[in-house]
Structure formats: C-alpha cells, structure tokens
Amino acid sequence: MARIVGRKQIREGRGLGERLTEVIVWIGIIAGIIYGVRWYFTVYLVSPRTVLSKYLGYVKAGNPEAQYGYLANSTKGMLPTQAAFEKEWKGARGFAGRMSDYAITSVTETGSDAKVTVSVGVRKPGQELYQAAADAYKDVYVMRKEASGWRVVLEKSTVRSLAAAGTQP
C-alpha cells in the first residue's frame, strides 16, 4: 500500500509579542480600576462638596438628627445639644418639604477651611409640592476639616435662605 505523504499542518498561534501586549493592557485596565476605586473612597466621598451635599439632603428632608452630626465642633459649642439646635436654628426643620432643589456651584479650599457656594430653591409657604415656582437663594457655607472629616460651620456661613425657613405655612 502506498503511503500518503503530506505536509505537516501549520498551526498559527499567538506569538509572544501578542501575549505580552495583552498582559500589559490588562495590567493597565486593572491598575486604572484600582486607582478609580481608591480615589472614590479616599478623595471623593470625604470631599467638602460631598459632605455638604449629604448635609443639604438632610436639610431638605427636615432631619435635624442627621444634620447635627455634620456640624463643626465650634457650632456644637454654641448649640450644645440636638434639642438646642432644633430650637435655635430655623433651618433644622424649616425646609422640610419646601426646598425644591439645591446645586453646589463652587468650592474653594484654603488649608483646613472650605467655602462652598450653593444655589438653593425654596417654595413659598403654603405652596404645593407639584408647583414649580421657587424663590432662588445663594448661600455660602463655610466648612472646616476636623478629625472626623469636613464639618459645617454655621456661625461663619451666610445662609440667606433662612429668611424663607422662618416663615411657617
């Protein structure tokens, strides 16, 4: 019987250069993800913008217990208890259901202090939630970096929207 002679089948595979390139790309992607996660938890979540946004969310909800936790030690010295805070600070419960929106427009950090400008919309007394008209206010909050993170210094802040918080519907 005759033997069939054929060529050896050539297998094309991935070379070392292609594999090395893939490994480098994957290392870059993983390093980018790790850097992004690290930045999110160590920089973004503890920034004055994020902390003030949480505080203003509690102001909008009318939650003075949570608001008191974001106050600086100097403000807590003036308002030593949560009950004193609710009684003395009109904004503690005054914006519940009336603050339509807020937007942080600028943040200026200087050392351990930060000045944050906020545009606030407050509905008029007696206005329903579905009505869109709101008075616009420009508030400037001063924040201080303390051991527990950024905190709101109310006595140095210029909160013009408090004029609307004092009037009850």
C-alpha distance (Angstrom), angle and dihedral (degrees) to the residues before:
residue distance angle dihedral
M1 . . .
A2 3.66 . .
R3 3.63 121.1 .
I4 3.78 118.8 -129.9
V5 3.70 109.8 -130.8
G6 3.73 117.8 -160.5
R7 3.69 139.2 163.3
K8 3.72 122.2 -88.5
Q9 3.79 110.1 -97.7
I10 3.80 110.1 -109.0
R11 3.72 113.6 -137.8
E12 3.72 116.3 -155.5
G13 3.75 111.6 -149.1
R14 3.70 138.8 165.8
G15 3.71 114.3 -75.7
L16 3.76 128.5 -137.8
G17 3.82 92.1 -99.1
E18 3.79 93.0 56.4
R19 3.80 92.8 47.5
L20 3.80 92.2 47.2
T21 3.81 90.8 51.0
E22 3.80 91.6 51.5
V23 3.79 91.6 49.4
I24 3.81 91.2 50.8
V25 3.82 91.8 49.3
W26 3.82 92.0 49.1
I27 3.81 91.4 48.5
G28 3.82 89.0 51.5
I29 3.81 92.3 49.6
I30 3.81 93.1 48.1
A31 3.82 91.8 46.3
G32 3.82 89.9 50.6
I33 3.79 91.9 51.0
I34 3.80 92.0 47.9
Y35 3.81 91.3 48.7
G36 3.83 91.2 48.4
V37 3.80 93.4 50.2
R38 3.81 91.1 46.2
W39 3.82 91.6 49.6
Y40 3.81 91.6 48.2
F41 3.80 94.4 53.6
T42 3.82 100.8 34.9
V43 3.81 102.2 36.2
Y44 3.80 113.6 15.7
L45 3.82 101.4 42.0
V46 3.80 92.9 49.3
S47 3.82 97.3 42.0
P48 3.81 120.4 118.1
R49 3.82 90.3 -115.6
T50 3.80 93.3 57.2
V51 3.81 95.1 42.1
L52 3.81 92.4 49.7
S53 3.79 90.2 46.3
K54 3.82 89.4 56.2
Y55 3.81 90.6 47.0
L56 3.82 92.0 50.0
G57 3.80 89.7 48.3
Y58 3.79 88.6 58.2
V59 3.81 90.5 45.7
K60 3.80 89.4 52.4
A61 3.80 90.2 49.3
G62 3.81 92.6 46.7
N63 3.82 94.0 -122.1
P64 3.84 106.9 149.4
E65 3.82 93.2 173.4
A66 3.79 91.6 63.9
Q67 3.82 92.7 38.5
Y68 3.80 91.3 56.7
G69 3.80 90.2 58.0
Y70 3.82 90.4 61.1
L71 3.81 95.9 53.0
A72 3.80 122.4 110.2
N73 3.80 120.8 -113.6
S74 3.82 90.8 -109.4
T75 3.81 90.6 56.5
K76 3.79 90.9 45.5
G77 3.81 87.1 53.3
M78 3.79 89.2 59.7
L79 3.82 93.1 40.4
P80 3.83 101.6 32.7
T81 3.80 98.2 177.9
Q82 3.75 135.9 38.0
A83 3.81 89.8 -118.4
A84 3.82 90.0 55.4
F85 3.80 89.5 49.0
E86 3.82 91.8 52.5
K87 3.79 91.7 46.9
E88 3.82 99.6 44.1
W89 3.80 104.1 33.4
K90 3.82 110.9 68.9
G91 3.78 92.0 -161.1
A92 3.81 93.7 61.6
R93 3.80 93.0 86.9
G94 3.80 101.5 -6.6
F95 3.80 96.6 94.7
A96 3.80 98.5 47.9
G97 3.80 106.0 132.0
R98 3.80 92.3 -7.5
M99 3.80 104.6 77.8
S100 3.77 103.9 89.8
D101 3.78 98.2 -175.0
Y102 3.77 146.0 -29.5
A103 3.76 134.2 -154.1
I104 3.79 127.5 -166.9
T105 3.79 104.4 -134.5
S106 3.81 103.2 178.3
V107 3.79 141.7 4.3
T108 3.80 122.8 -161.4
E109 3.80 116.7 -173.4
T110 3.80 120.4 -164.1
G111 3.77 111.9 175.5
S112 3.79 110.1 -61.6
D113 3.83 94.0 -10.8
A114 3.77 130.9 74.9
K115 3.78 132.1 -169.1
V116 3.80 113.8 -151.2
T117 3.80 122.9 -170.1
V118 3.79 115.4 -152.0
S119 3.79 130.5 -172.7
V120 3.81 108.2 -146.1
G121 3.80 129.9 -170.2
V122 3.82 116.3 -155.6
R123 3.81 124.6 -174.7
K124 3.78 119.3 -131.2
P125 3.82 118.7 -103.1
G126 3.79 111.7 -82.2
Q127 3.80 93.3 16.8
E128 3.79 116.3 136.3
L129 3.80 122.2 -119.2
Y130 3.78 93.3 -115.4
Q131 3.81 92.9 56.7
A132 3.77 110.0 97.8
A133 3.81 102.0 -154.6
A134 3.78 114.2 107.5
D135 3.79 135.7 163.9
A136 3.80 113.0 -114.3
Y137 3.79 120.9 -133.2
K138 3.78 132.1 -179.5
D139 3.81 110.9 -142.6
V140 3.79 125.6 -174.8
Y141 3.79 115.1 -154.8
V142 3.79 122.5 -164.8
M143 3.77 115.4 -148.2
R144 3.78 130.7 -170.0
K145 3.79 129.4 -155.4
E146 3.80 108.2 -125.0
A147 3.80 133.0 170.0
S148 3.81 90.1 -87.9
G149 3.83 93.0 48.7
W150 3.79 134.8 -96.6
R151 3.80 113.7 -12.4
V152 3.83 133.7 -174.8
V153 3.82 117.0 -108.6
L154 3.80 102.1 -155.0
E155 3.81 97.1 -179.3
K156 3.82 91.3 61.4
S157 3.79 96.2 38.9
T158 3.80 123.6 98.5
V159 3.79 104.3 -137.2
R160 3.80 106.1 177.4
S161 3.80 92.8 171.2
L162 3.83 89.6 70.7
A163 3.79 87.5 85.2
A164 3.81 87.2 68.8
A165 3.81 93.5 43.0
G166 3.79 93.4 59.0
T167 3.77 94.8 62.0
Q168 3.79 113.9 81.3
P169 3.83 121.3 -149.1
